[in-house]
Amino acid sequence: MLKKIIILFLFCPLVLLSQLSVREIDSLIFRETKQLRADAKYEELIPVSKTIIKNSRDINYTRGESWGYCRLGNAYCTLGKYKESLSALDQANLLSKKVDDNSLKAAIAIETGRNYNESKIINQSIDQFKAAERFAKNISDKAERGDYLTYAYQGLLSAYSNINRNDIGVTYAWKAKGIEEDAYILSFLTYYHIKETKNNDSIVHYLNRSTTFLDKHPTFTFEKTIVYNQWGKYHEDRKDYKKAIVAYKMAEKFGKQSKAMEQLLLSFMGLSRSYEKLGDYESTIKYERSFSKLQDSITKATTATLNDSVDHIVKNKEEIHEEKESVLQTVIFIIVILVAIIVMFLIINRRENQKKSKLLTEKENVLHQKEEETQELKQKVNESFDEVIYLAKTNSPEFWGRFQEVYPEFNNKLLSLNPDLKPSELIFCAYIYLGFSTKDIAEYTFKAVKTIKNNKYNLRKRLEVPTKDDFTIWIRNSIK
């Protein structure tokens, strides 16, 4: 026994020495992890974040543990591991409720918003970025408040841009620009004028400002991809296809370096169009194939990401429902006791009248609430359909993910008919389901009418659609 006590006495100082202090943990959170993020060393950020979590837990430093999970969520999200990111952010959010730190709560909301935005679940993404804005406004330090407001505004303009509400997105761009001008804001303003105003002076102004800014920041490869794509579109619109190709190839180069897949789609599409205008059909076909291959890859990744994010949202809603159930049970218990006391002092007749009045009011409220919910649901369905139609017409890479949100049974039911269907064939079926003609599909997907007819003929054979049946009606009847 004495020997065990001596060993424990000698070992304890080593254990204490292995623990980090609050100041050392804060240094890891706000210095080391910041530098790793600036250097884009997100793989290295994961073990550092786990060290923060462990050491904070060892000394009961709840704020540090929550920040550790937040940094871990940031690393996983940037690496495309959205399921792990959302799990870490759940832990961060749970712990943040025990501390008074608006910067922490803003950071968690921003990272959660990023996950939803990249999963194309835009409404929830907007909710998170707006929550981040509210928390950021309560940060006392002016510089820190400006940083988090900028992140929130950038997230909001990105989310609104993803649903083609650039009119709303530009208001947040100007808010962010009022705090600090950076390449992302400048590139969005360029995109806004290219897409919406068509004002050549404004387009050139912001393109030049973006280029000047990036010349001073050579490591910003993602932003360079965006800006060179915009230069390509600018030259293409002016029919200077040789300059457009040079710009799009630069965008392709930086897009591959930064793994900006959706920007690469734009580069491939622009190169295909420009080479076609110059009569170089070999290069046109090359980039058309690159576009199709990458689009299939993105569709598969987006489907998996969407499933993880939807599961996370459902899980959170169930937890909120359970919390409400618990609170409701407590409230009901208290009400029962109060009613029992009141019964002792009130006349039976008066008590019955009060109960009847209360029940009638509750029923009226429930009916009114259900009516409002029904109207709101109808409006959302109409808005969702219009949005899907718009994404289809613009051949947006976001079309397939949003279509599955609006028609969640479509994918599974078609695959039950033929499990070997490719993502591109499923997307083609979605266009047919929406009622687009062969000519429409050819126009929107930048393909020849003959190609679409061949695709439709092959698809009818794979799905064993009778020749006498109208393809559109057959698909709609099959998805019921």
TIZAKOL-966136 format. One line per field, with one value per residue (C-alpha): residue number from 0; z, x, y. Coordinates in steps of 0.05 Angstrom, whole numbers, padded with zeros to 5 digits. Each point is the difference from the previous one (the first is absolute). Example, Ala and Ser with C-alpha at 12.3 -4.5 7.8 and 13.67 -1.06 7.14 Angstrom:
// residues 2
num <- [0  1]
zz <- [00156  -00013]
xx <- [00246  00027]
yy <- [-00090  00069]
// end
This chain:
// residues 480
num <- [0  1  2  3  4  5  6  7  8  9  10  11  12  13  14  15  16  17  18  19  20  21  22  23  24  25  26  27  28  29  30  31  32  33  34  35  36  37  38  39  40  41  42  43  44  45  46  47  48  49  50  51  52  53  54  55  56  57  58  59  60  61  62  63  64  65  66  67  68  69  70  71  72  73  74  75  76  77  78  79  80  81  82  83  84  85  86  87  88  89  90  91  92  93  94  95  96  97  98  99  100  101  102  103  104  105  106  107  108  109  110  111  112  113  114  115  116  117  118  119  120  121  122  123  124  125  126  127  128  129  130  131  132  133  134  135  136  137  138  139  140  141  142  143  144  145  146  147  148  149  150  151  152  153  154  155  156  157  158  159  160  161  162  163  164  165  166  167  168  169  170  171  172  173  174  175  176  177  178  179  180  181  182  183  184  185  186  187  188  189  190  191  192  193  194  195  196  197  198  199  200  201  202  203  204  205  206  207  208  209  210  211  212  213  214  215  216  217  218  219  220  221  222  223  224  225  226  227  228  229  230  231  232  233  234  235  236  237  238  239  240  241  242  243  244  245  246  247  248  249  250  251  252  253  254  255  256  257  258  259  260  261  262  263  264  265  266  267  268  269  270  271  272  273  274  275  276  277  278  279  280  281  282  283  284  285  286  287  288  289  290  291  292  293  294  295  296  297  298  299  300  301  302  303  304  305  306  307  308  309  310  311  312  313  314  315  316  317  318  319  320  321  322  323  324  325  326  327  328  329  330  331  332  333  334  335  336  337  338  339  340  341  342  343  344  345  346  347  348  349  350  351  352  353  354  355  356  357  358  359  360  361  362  363  364  365  366  367  368  369  370  371  372  373  374  375  376  377  378  379  380  381  382  383  384  385  386  387  388  389  390  391  392  393  394  395  396  397  398  399  400  401  402  403  404  405  406  407  408  409  410  411  412  413  414  415  416  417  418  419  420  421  422  423  424  425  426  427  428  429  430  431  432  433  434  435  436  437  438  439  440  441  442  443  444  445  446  447  448  449  450  451  452  453  454  455  456  457  458  459  460  461  462  463  464  465  466  467  468  469  470  471  472  473  474  475  476  477  478  479]
zz <- [00000  00019  -00066  -00039  00037  -00014  -00075  -00003  00036  -00050  -00060  00017  -00016  -00070  -00011  00022  -00044  -00060  00008  -00035  00035  -00022  -00030  -00039  -00026  -00021  -00037  -00038  -00017  -00022  -00025  -00022  -00032  -00033  -00032  -00023  -00033  -00033  -00028  -00021  00042  00018  00009  00054  00031  00019  00052  00028  00010  00034  00047  00018  00014  00044  00041  00009  00025  00048  00035  -00008  -00047  -00036  -00044  -00025  -00014  -00040  -00041  -00012  -00030  -00041  -00030  -00013  -00036  -00043  -00020  -00018  -00040  -00041  -00015  -00023  00059  00015  00044  00047  -00002  00020  00056  00029  -00007  00038  00059  -00006  00001  00060  00040  -00023  00037  00066  -00016  -00017  -00064  -00061  -00043  00013  -00015  -00064  -00022  00011  -00038  -00058  -00006  00004  -00054  -00044  00006  -00021  -00055  -00031  00006  -00038  00059  -00008  00047  00060  -00022  -00002  00070  00028  -00033  00026  00070  -00007  -00019  00064  00044  -00035  00012  00076  -00002  00041  -00036  -00063  -00044  00020  -00011  -00070  -00017  00019  -00032  -00065  00004  00012  -00058  -00047  00018  -00012  -00068  -00020  00023  -00036  -00062  00001  -00008  -00052  00047  -00018  00016  00073  -00002  -00025  00062  00044  -00048  00012  00076  -00001  -00046  00050  00053  -00043  -00074  -00022  -00063  00014  00007  -00061  -00042  00022  -00020  -00067  -00008  00020  -00055  -00051  00018  00017  -00022  -00062  00016  -00036  00040  00066  -00025  -00022  00064  00046  -00043  00003  00075  00011  -00042  00036  00067  -00020  -00027  00072  00026  -00044  00045  -00011  -00054  00011  -00010  -00061  -00031  00008  -00028  -00061  -00015  00002  -00047  -00047  00000  -00011  -00062  -00024  00003  -00043  -00050  00014  00005  00000  00062  00031  -00009  00033  00060  00006  -00003  00057  00039  -00016  00027  00066  00006  -00001  00051  00048  -00017  -00016  -00036  -00016  -00026  -00044  -00030  -00022  -00029  -00040  -00025  -00020  -00036  -00037  -00024  -00020  -00039  -00036  -00022  -00027  -00038  00042  00009  00027  00060  00005  00009  00048  00048  -00009  00024  00058  00019  -00001  00039  00054  00004  00013  00054  00034  -00003  00036  00053  00009  00008  00057  00032  -00006  00035  00058  00009  -00004  00053  00044  -00008  00016  00061  00026  -00011  00039  00057  00001  00000  00060  00038  -00014  00023  00066  00011  -00018  00050  00055  -00018  -00002  00069  00029  -00033  00030  00070  -00009  -00027  00060  00047  -00038  00000  00077  -00003  -00062  -00013  -00043  -00051  -00008  -00008  -00055  -00038  00004  -00027  -00058  -00017  00003  -00044  -00052  -00004  -00007  -00056  -00037  00007  -00025  -00060  -00016  00007  -00045  -00053  00001  -00004  -00060  -00037  00016  -00026  -00065  -00010  00013  -00050  -00055  00016  00000  -00067  -00032  00029  -00028  -00069  00001  00020  -00056  -00053  00021  00002  00071  00036  00059  -00039  00019  00075  00003  -00043  00050  00057  -00034  -00027  00053  -00027  -00073  00005  00039  -00043  -00065  00027  00021  -00074  -00021  00054  -00054  -00021  -00001  00034  -00068  -00020  00065  -00014  -00071  00028  00046  -00060  -00033  00065  00001  -00069  -00041  -00074  -00038  -00030  00069  00031  -00057  00008  00076  00002  -00059  -00041  -00069  -00010  -00033  00062  00045  -00045  00003  00076  00007  -00045  00040  00065  -00022  -00015  00068  00036  -00046  -00017  -00051  -00067  00001  00067  00006  00037  00044  00022  00012  00046  00039  00009  00022  00054  00033]
xx <- [00000  00057  00034  -00063  -00006  00074  -00009  -00064  00036  00057  -00047  -00048  00049  00010  -00075  -00007  00057  -00033  -00062  -00003  -00022  -00059  00049  00036  -00065  -00023  00066  -00014  -00071  00014  00072  00023  -00067  -00007  00069  -00016  -00064  00037  00051  -00057  00029  -00068  00026  00047  -00057  -00037  00050  00012  -00076  -00004  00056  -00038  -00063  00037  00039  -00060  -00041  00055  -00002  -00076  00011  -00067  00013  00065  -00032  -00056  00051  00038  -00061  -00014  00070  -00007  -00066  00034  00056  -00047  -00047  00058  00024  -00070  -00015  -00068  -00028  00061  -00003  -00073  00011  00057  -00041  -00057  00047  00026  -00071  -00020  00060  -00007  -00067  00039  00045  -00010  00040  -00033  00062  -00004  -00074  00009  00057  -00042  -00059  00046  00031  -00069  -00024  00059  -00017  -00073  00020  00049  -00053  -00049  -00049  -00006  -00057  00034  00066  -00031  -00030  00069  00035  -00053  00009  00075  -00015  -00042  00055  00054  -00036  00006  00075  00032  00068  -00009  00052  -00025  -00072  00018  00034  -00059  -00050  00041  -00001  -00076  -00013  00045  -00039  -00067  00020  00025  -00064  -00045  00043  -00010  -00075  00009  -00022  00057  -00043  00002  00071  00028  -00026  00042  00059  -00003  -00006  00062  00037  -00015  00039  00058  00011  00026  00004  -00063  -00043  00031  -00011  -00073  -00011  00031  -00046  -00060  00013  00014  -00064  -00048  00018  00044  00035  00067  00034  -00018  00021  00069  00008  -00011  00038  00061  -00007  -00007  00062  00041  -00020  00019  00067  00016  -00025  00030  -00024  -00074  -00009  -00076  -00014  00046  -00043  -00062  00032  00031  -00067  -00031  00054  -00015  -00075  00016  00042  -00049  -00058  00042  00014  00075  00003  00076  00006  -00059  00036  00064  -00041  -00040  00063  00029  -00064  00006  00071  -00016  -00066  00038  00050  -00055  -00047  -00056  -00043  -00060  00046  00035  -00068  -00006  00071  -00015  -00066  00033  00057  -00049  -00041  00061  00034  -00066  -00004  00071  -00017  00046  -00049  00052  00012  -00074  -00015  00058  -00027  -00071  00022  00040  -00063  -00045  00050  00010  -00075  -00014  00054  -00029  -00070  00022  00037  -00057  -00050  00041  00011  -00073  -00020  00048  -00025  -00073  00011  00033  -00059  -00050  00040  00002  -00075  -00013  00044  -00037  -00066  00023  00021  -00067  -00035  00038  -00016  -00073  -00005  00028  -00048  -00059  00019  00002  -00066  -00033  00022  -00024  -00067  -00007  00010  -00048  -00053  -00001  -00022  -00043  -00071  -00006  -00043  00051  00056  -00037  -00014  00074  00020  -00049  00024  00072  -00012  -00037  00055  00054  -00039  -00009  00075  00018  -00047  00028  00072  -00014  -00031  00062  00047  -00039  00004  00074  00013  -00037  00042  00065  -00019  -00013  00065  00039  -00028  00017  00071  00010  -00024  00048  00059  -00017  -00004  00068  00031  00023  00042  -00046  -00061  00005  00010  -00059  -00044  00010  -00019  -00066  -00013  00034  -00031  00021  00070  -00018  -00061  00038  00058  -00050  -00019  00073  00054  00055  -00023  00057  -00006  -00002  -00059  -00037  00010  -00025  -00063  -00010  -00002  -00051  -00041  -00003  -00032  00058  -00001  00058  00017  -00003  00047  00049  00000  00008  00054  00041  -00010  -00025  -00073  00022  00042  -00061  -00044  00052  00005  -00075  -00004  00054  -00033  -00068  00034  00035  -00065  -00041  -00049  -00052  00006  -00074  00008  00017  00067  -00018  -00067  00033  00053  -00050  -00045  00060  00022  -00069]
yy <- [00000  00048  -00016  00019  00067  00016  -00016  00043  00057  -00002  -00006  00057  00057  -00031  -00001  00072  00021  -00033  00043  00067  00063  00043  00051  -00055  -00028  00069  00008  -00064  00023  00071  -00002  -00070  -00020  00068  -00007  -00071  00024  00058  -00050  -00047  -00057  -00029  -00071  00026  00040  -00064  -00028  00070  00008  -00067  00020  00063  -00041  -00051  00050  00045  -00059  -00021  00068  00011  00059  -00003  00061  -00030  -00067  00033  00040  -00064  -00034  00063  -00001  -00075  00013  00054  -00048  -00057  00046  00028  -00071  -00019  -00046  00031  -00056  00004  00076  00004  -00050  00042  00064  -00033  -00011  00071  00028  -00042  00024  00073  00005  -00003  00060  00073  00008  00032  -00010  -00075  -00004  00041  -00045  -00063  00029  00020  -00069  -00034  00048  -00019  -00074  00012  00049  -00049  -00054  00045  00003  00074  00020  -00031  00030  00070  -00011  -00018  00060  00047  -00029  00012  00072  00009  -00029  00041  00065  -00014  -00009  00057  00002  00043  -00035  -00069  00022  00024  -00067  -00042  00046  -00005  -00076  00000  00049  -00041  -00062  00035  00027  -00069  -00034  00050  -00004  -00076  00010  00055  00056  00046  00060  -00020  -00026  00066  00037  -00046  00010  00074  -00010  -00044  00049  00055  -00038  -00026  -00009  -00067  -00043  -00040  00062  00033  -00063  -00004  00072  -00016  -00060  00043  00050  -00054  -00037  00056  00071  -00015  00066  -00006  00055  -00033  -00068  00024  00042  -00060  -00048  00045  00011  -00075  -00014  00054  -00029  -00071  00023  00018  -00067  -00055  -00056  00015  -00053  -00009  00074  00000  -00055  00043  00063  -00034  -00032  00069  00027  -00058  00016  00074  -00014  -00053  00050  00047  -00057  00002  -00076  -00006  00044  -00037  -00066  00027  00024  -00064  -00042  00041  -00012  -00075  00000  00034  -00039  -00066  00027  00023  -00057  00050  -00051  00045  00055  -00053  -00016  00072  -00002  -00063  00028  00067  -00036  -00045  00060  00041  -00056  -00014  00073  -00005  -00064  -00045  -00057  -00049  00045  00014  -00074  -00008  00052  -00023  -00068  00030  00039  -00062  -00042  00053  00014  -00074  -00001  00063  -00029  -00064  00040  00050  -00057  -00031  00068  00017  -00065  00013  00071  -00019  -00055  00053  00048  -00056  -00020  00071  00008  -00064  00024  00067  -00038  -00042  00062  00032  -00064  00002  00074  -00013  -00057  00045  00056  -00048  -00027  00071  00018  -00063  00020  00072  -00024  -00047  00059  00045  -00055  00005  00073  00004  -00021  -00062  00036  00055  -00051  -00036  00064  00019  -00068  00004  00070  -00021  -00062  00042  00051  -00054  -00034  00066  00014  -00069  00007  00069  -00025  -00060  00046  00045  -00059  -00028  00067  00006  -00071  00015  00062  -00038  -00055  00052  00037  -00066  -00021  00068  -00005  -00071  00023  00059  -00044  -00049  00054  00029  -00070  00016  -00053  00013  -00025  -00074  00012  00049  -00045  -00057  00045  00018  -00071  -00046  -00065  00011  -00029  -00064  -00017  00006  -00041  -00053  -00006  -00004  00003  00009  00070  00051  00068  00034  -00045  00016  00074  -00010  -00035  00060  00047  -00045  -00004  00076  -00001  00029  -00018  -00031  00068  00033  -00051  00008  00075  00000  -00053  00026  -00063  -00016  -00019  -00065  -00018  00011  -00043  -00056  00007  -00003  -00062  -00036  00019  -00026  -00067  -00002  00015  -00045  00055  -00025  00036  00018  00038  00073  00002  00060  -00029  -00069  00030  00041  -00061  -00041  00051  00005]
// end
